[in-house]
Amino acid sequence: DVATYLVRHAARRGIALVPVALDRHREATRRCRRARQAAVVADLSRLPLGPRSVDLVLASQLLHHFSRDAAAEIVRAMDRLARVGVIVADLRRHALAMAGFWTAAHLLGFHPVSRHDGVLSVRRGFSPGELDTVLAAADVSARVVKRPGYRLVAAWNTTHAHR
């Protein structure tokens, strides 16, 4: 859904985007292909793409699933892959975000597993300083910005981002 949105948004501005989704789960890539999006089954530690082989890398709601050391390695891999830049968007850990998700999930009738996983994901999210520490461990200099919906975003140009 993120790729579909970005393609439509860019097209309205006369920009042609060709997104390629990457996931280690075959079912996720099958879903992308059914939506007519290019998708590659791969692991970030063994990318089938060479350095600087894509213009822009976007990781949305991904890093909180990994240890801080693994997250730093993923950031390094994305930085090597991108010719122009990288955007990382992830969850900002906050008690109100957890309570809000829990309440909305109950009101909307989410499955108990989804309710639990959602709260756990927010709990595993980052503070701005923690995400900055992950970026620093990856030798990337980028400003971490708070966004609405308890999100954090960091973006950098790969030619200027190294400490």
C-alpha positions in Angstrom: 0.0 0.0 0.0 2.9 2.4 0.6 4.4 1.7 -2.8 1.0 2.2 -4.5 0.4 5.5 -2.7 3.9 6.7 -3.6 3.5 5.8 -7.3 0.2 7.6 -7.5 1.5 10.7 -5.6 4.6 10.9 -7.8 2.6 10.5 -11.0 0.5 13.5 -10.2 3.7 15.5 -10.2 5.0 14.0 -13.4 7.5 11.6 -11.7 7.5 7.9 -12.7 8.4 5.7 -9.8 9.2 2.0 -10.2 9.0 0.5 -6.7 10.5 -2.9 -5.9 9.4 -4.5 -2.7 11.8 -6.7 -0.8 10.7 -9.2 1.8 12.1 -12.4 3.1 8.6 -14.0 3.2 7.3 -15.4 -0.1 3.7 -14.7 0.8 4.4 -11.0 1.2 6.0 -10.9 -2.2 3.2 -12.8 -3.8 0.8 -10.2 -2.5 2.8 -7.5 -4.0 2.9 -9.2 -7.3 -0.9 -9.7 -7.2 -1.1 -5.9 -6.8 1.2 -5.6 -9.9 4.2 -4.5 -8.0 7.7 -5.9 -8.5 8.8 -7.9 -5.5 12.0 -9.8 -4.6 12.3 -12.5 -2.0 15.5 -11.7 -0.1 17.1 -11.0 3.2 18.8 -7.7 3.9 21.9 -9.6 4.9 22.1 -11.3 1.4 20.8 -8.7 -1.0 20.5 -9.8 -4.7 21.1 -6.2 -5.7 24.5 -4.5 -5.9 25.7 -1.4 -4.2 24.0 1.9 -5.3 21.7 -0.1 -7.5 18.4 1.6 -6.5 17.8 5.3 -6.2 15.8 5.5 -3.0 15.4 2.9 -0.2 12.3 3.2 2.1 12.0 1.2 5.3 8.5 1.6 6.8 7.7 0.2 10.3 10.6 -2.3 10.0 13.4 -1.6 12.4 11.5 -2.0 15.6 11.3 -5.8 14.8 15.1 -6.1 15.3 17.6 -5.8 18.0 19.4 -2.4 18.0 22.6 -4.1 16.6 20.7 -5.8 13.8 18.8 -2.5 13.1 22.2 -0.8 12.7 23.3 -3.5 10.2 20.0 -3.1 8.3 20.6 0.7 8.1 24.1 0.1 6.8 22.8 -2.3 4.1 20.1 0.2 3.0 22.7 2.9 2.9 25.0 0.8 0.6 22.0 -0.1 -1.6 20.8 3.5 -2.2 22.2 5.7 -4.9 20.4 8.8 -3.8 19.0 8.4 -0.3 17.3 6.4 2.4 14.1 7.1 4.4 13.4 5.2 7.6 10.0 5.6 9.2 9.2 3.7 12.4 7.2 3.7 15.6 7.8 6.2 18.4 7.4 4.4 21.8 5.0 6.3 24.0 2.5 5.3 26.6 -0.3 7.3 24.9 0.4 5.4 21.6 0.2 2.1 23.4 -3.0 3.0 25.2 -4.5 4.5 22.0 -3.8 1.4 20.0 -5.1 -0.9 22.7 -8.3 1.1 23.0 -8.9 1.4 19.2 -8.1 -2.3 18.6 -10.7 -3.3 21.2 -13.3 -0.9 19.9 -12.7 -2.1 16.3 -12.8 -5.8 17.3 -9.2 -6.7 16.3 -8.2 -10.3 17.0 -6.6 -10.7 20.4 -3.3 -11.6 18.7 -3.3 -8.4 16.6 -4.1 -6.4 19.7 -1.2 -7.9 21.6 1.2 -7.6 18.7 0.3 -4.0 18.0 0.9 -2.9 21.6 4.1 -5.0 21.6 5.3 -3.2 18.4 4.7 0.2 20.0 6.6 -0.9 23.1 9.5 -2.0 20.9 9.5 1.3 19.0 12.1 4.0 19.5 12.6 7.2 21.3 14.2 9.8 19.0 17.5 9.4 20.8 17.4 5.6 20.4 16.9 5.8 16.7 19.7 8.4 16.5 21.9 5.9 18.3 21.1 3.2 15.7 21.9 5.6 12.9 25.2 6.6 14.6 26.1 2.9 15.0 25.5 2.5 11.3 27.8 5.5 10.7 24.9 7.5 9.2 24.2 11.1 10.1 20.5 12.0 9.8 18.1 14.1 11.8 15.3 12.1 13.5 12.0 13.9 13.3 8.8 13.2 15.2 5.8 12.9 13.0 2.0 12.6 13.7 0.7 9.3 14.8 3.7 8.6 17.1 6.0 8.0 14.2 9.7 8.9 13.8 11.3 9.6 10.4 14.9 9.9 9.4 16.1 10.6 5.9 19.5 11.1 4.4 21.3 11.6 1.1 23.7 8.8 0.7 26.5 11.0 -0.7 26.5 13.3 2.4 25.3 11.1 5.3 28.5 9.6 6.8 30.0 10.8 10.0 
